[in-house]
């Protein structure tokens, strides 16, 4: 029969805490007392402070562990219990080790009160001080991308998605062991999840804290041979999931659709993340190109259509057949708008913008051109044209032009000039000095036409 012993020490009085204090209040009381009596803070009474500091640490070894505190409240301090091992606070830890684990620093004083009381809420993860037990808000989101055509996002589309989802093992409920009793504190780090290493560098000592490799920073692990038969200690299993992702009409490329809590389960997270499906759609399809909510279409018409009446058909991306009619002149490069025939939007539709290209006949005989002269308005002559027309014919040099299919003729002309001039400075026909850059500018056309100027005659076919 156990006999209740009189407590040799009042541990609550040592921490200046009430017997009804919560675990967090006990931790706060320890921090306050440890900071107050730390030997580094009391150099004049270092021996007394060291003894008091050790007494505070030993008290917290018991009151900071729920199981030990329960036994202390029931039986009092039993011989040898103050330094003994236990669930959350390893018995081998001295008061300076406890101080280090509470404040995240070394056995000495932290660099200022801000550093000490930054974690005043108490030991992370419970009385054992296991930093690794802090749980994230939720697991990372799972991200997928689906590729759609322009017509898909014009009409809207439902896309079936099948994927594998990681869930909590239903056999062991995510603990990884045959039972929770088979989960033991890590012996390497004494359940702390981290290891403190002291490195001697001459007269100095550098302290580093790193995650325990034996338990992967968790502070505990499954006893060997007691792993869950289903997940083999991995704590998770996998299932197949199916969702239907509806992409509404007019959805922009890069937009996303979110499915709540469809990401993978993670052991150290309180909640499950989301499945985020990103939309990757093409901007061009057939005769259409998307710009914002508008659709762009290029249409070639004949000169006759441009001058008289334009009428053409096309199939839209929702398979409707559209007829466009315009009974007025359309100029080269002109763009016309068809309201509401662009991309569909929740508030209003975009527009269809048609760019027209006028296709001229390759040749026109003189007989037909006579009719055009009668029908079409004559060109408006400039004042200098009227002045030059009145000059004697022998004072005018009349030249013709030939077709230039591409830029090869222009490039050949430049190469010939480079061979002749060699990039040297020389005199133009009027005696003005120019260099290679000036010549390029003249070739660029001071008057706005390539090849004009430079004091050299323009090569063309003579009529």
C-alpha positions as CSV (number, residue, x, y, z in Angstrom):
1,X,0.0,0.0,0.0
2,X,1.5,3.3,-1.1
3,X,1.8,5.8,1.7
4,X,1.6,9.5,0.8
5,X,4.9,11.2,1.9
6,X,5.2,14.8,3.0
7,X,6.7,16.8,0.2
8,X,10.3,17.8,1.0
9,X,9.9,20.9,-1.2
10,X,7.0,23.0,-2.4
11,X,7.8,23.1,-6.1
12,X,4.9,25.5,-6.8
13,X,6.5,28.0,-4.4
14,X,9.9,27.6,-6.1
15,X,8.3,28.6,-9.4
16,X,6.0,31.1,-7.7
17,X,3.0,29.4,-9.4
18,X,-0.4,28.5,-8.0
19,X,-1.3,24.8,-7.6
20,X,-4.2,25.2,-9.9
21,X,-2.1,26.8,-12.7
22,X,-2.4,25.4,-16.2
23,X,0.5,23.9,-18.1
24,X,1.1,27.1,-20.0
25,X,1.0,29.1,-16.7
26,X,3.6,26.7,-15.3
27,X,5.9,27.3,-18.3
28,X,5.5,31.1,-18.0
29,X,6.3,30.9,-14.3
30,X,9.4,28.9,-15.1
31,X,10.6,31.3,-17.7
32,X,10.1,34.3,-15.4
33,X,11.9,32.6,-12.5
34,X,14.7,31.2,-14.6
35,X,15.3,34.6,-16.2
36,X,15.3,36.3,-12.8
37,X,17.8,34.0,-11.1
38,X,20.0,33.1,-14.0
39,X,23.7,33.2,-12.9
40,X,24.7,35.4,-15.8
41,X,22.2,38.0,-14.7
42,X,23.4,38.0,-11.1
43,X,27.2,38.0,-11.2
44,X,27.5,39.5,-7.7
45,X,25.7,36.5,-6.2
46,X,26.6,33.9,-8.7
47,X,26.8,30.9,-6.3
48,X,23.5,31.6,-4.7
49,X,21.9,32.3,-8.1
50,X,23.3,29.1,-9.5
51,X,21.8,27.1,-6.7
52,X,18.5,28.8,-7.1
53,X,18.6,28.4,-10.8
54,X,19.2,24.7,-10.5
55,X,16.4,24.4,-7.9
56,X,14.0,26.1,-10.4
57,X,15.1,23.8,-13.2
58,X,14.6,20.7,-11.0
59,X,11.1,21.9,-10.0
60,X,10.2,22.4,-13.6
61,X,11.4,18.9,-14.5
62,X,8.5,17.7,-12.5
63,X,5.8,20.3,-12.9
64,X,6.5,20.7,-16.6
65,X,5.7,17.0,-17.2
66,X,2.0,16.2,-16.8
67,X,2.6,12.7,-15.6
68,X,5.2,13.7,-13.0
69,X,3.1,16.6,-11.9
70,X,0.2,14.3,-11.3
71,X,2.3,12.0,-9.2
72,X,3.8,14.9,-7.3
73,X,0.3,16.3,-6.5
74,X,-0.7,12.9,-5.3
75,X,2.4,11.6,-3.4
76,X,4.8,14.5,-3.2
77,X,8.5,14.3,-4.1
78,X,9.8,10.8,-3.8
79,X,13.5,10.2,-3.3
80,X,15.4,10.1,-6.6
81,X,12.3,11.4,-8.6
82,X,13.6,14.9,-9.2
83,X,16.3,13.8,-11.5
84,X,14.6,10.7,-12.9
85,X,13.6,10.2,-16.5
86,X,10.1,10.6,-17.7
87,X,7.8,11.1,-20.6
88,X,8.3,14.7,-21.6
89,X,11.4,15.9,-19.7
90,X,14.4,13.6,-19.9
91,X,15.9,13.0,-16.5
92,X,19.5,13.4,-17.7
93,X,18.9,17.1,-18.6
94,X,20.5,19.6,-16.2
95,X,18.8,23.0,-15.5
96,X,20.9,24.7,-18.2
97,X,19.7,22.1,-20.8
98,X,16.1,22.9,-19.8
99,X,16.8,26.6,-20.1
100,X,18.3,26.0,-23.6
101,X,15.3,24.0,-24.8
102,X,12.9,26.6,-23.5
103,X,14.6,29.6,-25.0
104,X,16.2,28.1,-28.1
105,X,19.6,29.3,-27.1
106,X,22.6,28.0,-25.2
107,X,23.0,27.6,-21.5
108,X,23.9,31.2,-21.2
109,X,21.6,34.2,-21.2
110,X,19.8,35.1,-24.4
111,X,20.8,38.3,-26.1
112,X,18.2,40.5,-24.7
113,X,14.8,40.2,-23.1
114,X,13.1,40.3,-26.5
115,X,14.8,37.0,-27.4
116,X,13.9,35.4,-24.1
117,X,10.2,36.2,-24.0
118,X,9.5,35.9,-27.7
119,X,8.1,32.4,-27.1
120,X,6.3,33.2,-23.9
121,X,3.4,31.1,-24.9
122,X,5.2,28.1,-23.6
123,X,7.1,25.1,-24.8
124,X,6.1,24.2,-28.3
125,X,4.2,21.0,-28.7
126,X,3.5,20.3,-25.0
127,X,5.4,19.7,-21.8
128,X,8.2,17.8,-23.4
129,X,9.4,20.8,-25.3
130,X,9.4,19.0,-28.6
131,X,9.6,21.7,-31.3
132,X,8.9,19.1,-34.0
133,X,5.3,18.7,-32.6
134,X,4.3,22.2,-34.0
135,X,1.7,21.4,-36.6
136,X,1.2,23.4,-39.7
137,X,-2.1,24.9,-40.6
138,X,-2.7,22.6,-43.5
139,X,-0.8,20.4,-46.0
140,X,0.5,21.9,-49.2
141,X,-1.9,22.4,-52.1
142,X,-1.8,19.9,-54.9
143,X,-1.4,21.6,-58.3
144,X,-2.5,20.3,-61.7
145,X,-2.7,21.8,-65.2
146,X,-5.2,21.1,-68.0
147,X,-4.7,22.1,-71.6
148,X,-7.7,23.4,-73.5
149,X,-8.3,24.7,-77.0
150,X,-9.7,28.2,-77.7
151,X,-13.0,26.7,-78.7
152,X,-13.2,24.8,-75.4
153,X,-12.9,28.0,-73.3
154,X,-15.3,29.8,-75.8
155,X,-18.1,27.3,-75.2
156,X,-17.1,26.1,-71.7
157,X,-16.1,22.6,-70.9
158,X,-16.3,20.0,-68.1
159,X,-13.0,18.2,-67.8
160,X,-12.8,14.8,-65.9
161,X,-9.7,14.6,-63.7
162,X,-8.4,11.4,-62.1
163,X,-5.5,11.5,-59.6
164,X,-4.0,9.7,-56.6
165,X,-4.6,11.1,-53.2
166,X,-2.6,10.4,-50.1
167,X,-4.8,9.8,-47.0
168,X,-4.3,8.9,-43.4
169,X,-3.7,5.1,-42.9
170,X,-7.1,3.8,-41.7
171,X,-5.4,0.8,-40.1
172,X,-3.3,2.7,-37.6
173,X,-5.1,6.0,-37.8
174,X,-1.9,7.7,-38.9
175,X,0.4,6.7,-36.0
176,X,2.4,4.2,-38.1
177,X,2.4,1.5,-35.3
178,X,0.2,-1.4,-34.4
179,X,-0.9,0.6,-31.3
180,X,0.0,4.0,-29.9
181,X,1.8,2.3,-27.0
182,X,4.4,1.2,-29.6
183,X,5.5,4.8,-30.2
184,X,8.5,5.5,-28.0
185,X,10.5,8.6,-27.3
186,X,13.7,8.8,-29.4
187,X,16.7,7.8,-27.3
188,X,19.2,9.7,-29.5
189,X,17.7,13.2,-28.8
190,X,15.8,12.2,-25.6
191,X,12.5,13.1,-27.3
192,X,13.5,16.6,-28.2
193,X,13.7,16.2,-32.0
194,X,16.9,18.1,-32.1
195,X,20.5,17.7,-31.1
196,X,22.8,20.4,-29.7
197,X,26.4,20.1,-30.8
198,X,29.3,22.0,-29.2
199,X,32.2,22.8,-31.5
200,X,35.5,24.0,-30.0
201,X,37.2,26.7,-32.0
202,X,40.3,27.6,-30.1
203,X,39.3,29.5,-27.0
204,X,35.7,29.8,-28.3
205,X,32.8,27.3,-28.3
206,X,30.2,27.4,-31.0
207,X,26.9,25.8,-30.4
208,X,24.7,24.4,-33.2
209,X,21.2,23.0,-33.1
210,X,20.0,20.6,-35.8
211,X,17.2,18.1,-36.3
212,X,17.8,14.7,-35.0
213,X,18.6,12.3,-37.8
214,X,17.4,9.2,-35.9
215,X,13.8,10.4,-35.6
216,X,13.8,12.9,-38.5
217,X,13.2,15.7,-36.0
218,X,10.0,14.2,-34.6
219,X,11.3,13.3,-31.1
220,X,9.6,9.9,-31.2
221,X,9.3,6.9,-33.4
222,X,7.7,3.5,-33.8
223,X,9.4,0.7,-31.8
224,X,11.2,-1.7,-34.1
225,X,9.0,-4.6,-35.1
226,X,5.8,-2.8,-34.1
227,X,5.1,-1.0,-37.4
228,X,1.6,-1.0,-38.9
229,X,1.1,-4.0,-41.1
230,X,-0.7,-1.9,-43.8
231,X,1.4,1.3,-44.1
232,X,4.7,-0.3,-42.8
233,X,5.2,2.7,-40.5
234,X,4.7,5.3,-43.2
235,X,1.4,6.5,-41.6
236,X,-0.3,7.0,-45.0
237,X,-2.0,5.1,-47.8
238,X,-3.2,6.1,-51.3
239,X,-6.6,6.1,-53.0
240,X,-7.8,7.1,-56.4
241,X,-9.9,10.2,-56.7
242,X,-12.1,11.7,-59.5
243,X,-13.3,15.2,-59.9
244,X,-15.1,17.0,-62.7
245,X,-13.5,20.4,-63.4
246,X,-15.9,22.8,-65.1
247,X,-14.2,25.6,-67.0
248,X,-16.8,28.3,-67.6
249,X,-17.0,30.1,-71.0
250,X,-14.5,32.9,-71.4
251,X,-12.1,31.7,-68.8
252,X,-8.7,33.4,-69.2
253,X,-5.5,31.4,-69.6
254,X,-3.8,31.0,-66.3
255,X,-7.0,31.0,-64.2
256,X,-7.5,28.3,-61.7
257,X,-10.3,26.2,-60.2
258,X,-10.0,25.1,-56.6
259,X,-11.3,21.9,-55.0
260,X,-11.3,22.2,-51.2
261,X,-9.4,19.6,-49.1
262,X,-8.6,17.4,-52.1
263,X,-4.8,17.6,-51.6
264,X,-2.7,15.0,-49.8
265,X,-2.9,14.3,-46.1
266,X,0.2,15.1,-44.1
267,X,0.9,13.6,-40.7
268,X,2.1,16.9,-39.1
269,X,-0.7,19.1,-40.4
270,X,-4.0,20.0,-38.8
271,X,-5.9,20.4,-42.1
272,X,-5.8,19.1,-45.7
273,X,-4.8,21.4,-48.5
274,X,-6.7,22.1,-51.7
275,X,-6.5,20.7,-55.3
276,X,-5.8,23.7,-57.6
277,X,-6.4,23.1,-61.3
278,X,-4.7,25.7,-63.6
279,X,-6.2,26.4,-67.0
280,X,-3.7,26.5,-69.9
281,X,-5.6,27.5,-73.1
282,X,-4.4,28.4,-76.6
283,X,-4.9,31.9,-77.9
284,X,-5.3,30.9,-81.6
285,X,-7.5,28.5,-83.4
286,X,-8.4,28.5,-87.1
287,X,-9.1,32.0,-88.2
288,X,-9.5,33.4,-84.7
289,X,-7.0,34.9,-82.2
290,X,-7.9,36.0,-78.7
291,X,-7.0,39.3,-77.3
292,X,-8.6,39.8,-73.9
293,X,-12.3,39.2,-74.3
294,X,-12.2,40.1,-78.0
295,X,-11.7,37.8,-81.0
296,X,-9.5,38.9,-83.9
297,X,-10.1,37.6,-87.4
298,X,-8.3,38.4,-90.7
299,X,-10.3,38.5,-93.9
300,X,-9.1,39.0,-97.5
301,X,-11.5,40.5,-100.0
302,X,-11.2,41.5,-103.6
303,X,-10.9,45.1,-104.8
304,X,-14.4,44.8,-106.3
305,X,-15.8,43.7,-102.9
306,X,-14.0,46.5,-101.2
307,X,-15.5,49.1,-103.5
308,X,-19.0,47.7,-103.8
309,X,-20.4,45.1,-101.4
310,X,-18.7,42.7,-99.0
311,X,-20.6,39.5,-98.2
312,X,-19.0,36.3,-96.7
313,X,-19.8,33.4,-94.4
314,X,-17.8,31.7,-91.6
315,X,-18.4,29.1,-88.9
316,X,-18.0,30.5,-85.4
317,X,-16.4,28.4,-82.6
318,X,-19.8,27.4,-81.2
319,X,-20.6,25.9,-84.7
320,X,-23.0,28.7,-85.7
321,X,-22.8,29.8,-89.3
322,X,-22.4,33.6,-89.5
323,X,-23.1,35.8,-92.5
324,X,-21.4,39.2,-92.7
325,X,-22.8,41.9,-95.1
326,X,-21.4,45.4,-95.6
327,X,-22.5,47.7,-98.5
328,X,-19.9,50.4,-98.3
329,X,-16.3,51.0,-99.2
330,X,-13.7,49.1,-97.1
331,X,-10.2,50.6,-97.1
332,X,-7.0,48.6,-97.0
333,X,-6.0,47.8,-93.4
334,X,-9.4,48.8,-92.1
335,X,-10.9,47.0,-89.2
336,X,-14.6,46.4,-88.6
337,X,-16.3,45.3,-85.4
338,X,-19.2,42.8,-84.8
339,X,-20.6,43.6,-81.4
340,X,-21.0,40.7,-78.8
341,X,-19.4,38.0,-81.0
342,X,-16.2,37.8,-79.0
343,X,-15.4,35.6,-75.9
344,X,-18.3,35.0,-73.5
345,X,-18.0,36.7,-70.2
346,X,-20.1,36.6,-67.0
347,X,-21.0,40.3,-67.3
348,X,-20.8,41.0,-71.1
349,X,-19.4,39.4,-74.2
350,X,-16.4,40.7,-76.0
351,X,-16.5,41.7,-79.7
352,X,-15.3,40.2,-83.0
353,X,-12.9,42.5,-84.7
354,X,-12.2,41.8,-88.4
355,X,-9.1,43.1,-90.1
356,X,-9.5,43.4,-93.9
357,X,-6.8,42.9,-96.5
358,X,-7.7,44.1,-100.0
359,X,-6.4,41.8,-102.7
360,X,-5.6,43.8,-105.9
361,X,-5.6,42.1,-109.4
362,X,-2.1,41.2,-110.5
363,X,-2.5,43.0,-113.9
364,X,-5.0,45.2,-115.6
365,X,-5.2,45.7,-119.4
366,X,-5.5,49.2,-120.8
367,X,-9.0,48.6,-122.1
368,X,-10.4,47.8,-118.6
369,X,-8.4,50.6,-117.0
370,X,-10.2,53.1,-119.3
371,X,-13.5,52.2,-117.6
372,X,-11.9,52.7,-114.2
373,X,-10.7,56.2,-115.2
374,X,-14.2,57.1,-116.1
375,X,-15.7,55.6,-112.9
376,X,-13.2,56.4,-110.2
377,X,-12.3,59.9,-109.2
378,X,-9.1,61.3,-110.7
379,X,-6.1,61.7,-108.4
380,X,-5.7,65.1,-106.9
381,X,-2.5,66.7,-108.2
382,X,-0.1,68.6,-106.0
383,X,1.0,72.1,-106.8
384,X,4.5,70.9,-107.8
385,X,3.0,68.4,-110.2
386,X,1.2,71.2,-112.0
387,X,4.4,73.2,-112.1
388,X,6.5,70.4,-113.5
389,X,3.9,69.5,-116.1
390,X,4.3,72.9,-117.7
391,X,8.0,72.4,-118.2
392,X,9.3,71.5,-121.7
393,X,9.5,67.7,-122.3
394,X,13.2,67.9,-123.2
395,X,13.9,69.1,-119.6
396,X,12.2,66.1,-118.0
397,X,13.7,62.6,-117.7
398,X,11.0,60.0,-117.8
399,X,11.6,56.6,-116.1
400,X,9.6,53.5,-115.3
401,X,9.5,51.0,-112.4
402,X,9.7,47.2,-112.1
403,X,8.3,44.8,-109.4
404,X,10.5,44.0,-106.5
405,X,9.3,40.7,-105.1
406,X,11.4,40.7,-101.9
407,X,14.2,42.5,-100.2
408,X,16.9,40.6,-102.2
409,X,17.2,43.4,-104.8
410,X,17.5,46.0,-102.0
411,X,20.2,44.0,-100.2
412,X,22.1,43.5,-103.5
413,X,22.1,47.2,-104.1
414,X,23.6,47.8,-100.6
415,X,26.3,45.2,-101.1
416,X,27.2,46.8,-104.4
417,X,27.5,50.2,-102.8
418,X,29.7,48.8,-100.0
419,X,32.1,47.2,-102.6
420,X,32.3,50.5,-104.5
421,X,32.7,52.8,-101.5
422,X,34.4,50.4,-99.1
423,X,32.9,52.5,-96.2
424,X,35.2,55.4,-97.1
425,X,34.2,59.0,-96.9
426,X,33.7,60.6,-100.3
427,X,32.0,63.3,-102.2
428,X,28.4,63.1,-103.5
429,X,27.5,64.5,-106.8
430,X,26.8,67.9,-105.3
431,X,30.2,67.9,-103.5
432,X,28.8,67.3,-100.1
433,X,30.7,65.1,-97.8
434,X,29.0,61.9,-96.4
435,X,30.1,58.7,-94.7
436,X,28.6,55.3,-94.4
437,X,26.1,56.3,-91.8
438,X,25.0,59.3,-93.9
439,X,24.7,57.1,-96.9
440,X,22.5,54.7,-94.9
441,X,20.3,57.6,-93.9
442,X,20.0,58.7,-97.5
443,X,19.2,55.2,-98.6
444,X,16.6,55.1,-95.8
445,X,15.0,57.9,-97.6
446,X,15.0,61.4,-96.1
447,X,11.8,61.8,-98.0
448,X,10.3,58.6,-96.6
449,X,11.1,56.2,-99.5
450,X,13.8,53.5,-99.4
451,X,16.7,54.1,-101.9
452,X,15.9,57.7,-102.5
453,X,18.8,60.3,-102.3
454,X,22.5,59.8,-101.9
455,X,23.3,61.5,-105.1
456,X,23.1,58.3,-107.1
457,X,20.6,57.5,-109.8
458,X,17.8,55.0,-109.0
459,X,18.0,51.8,-111.1
460,X,14.7,51.0,-112.7
461,X,13.4,49.9,-116.1
462,X,13.0,52.6,-118.8
463,X,9.8,52.8,-120.7
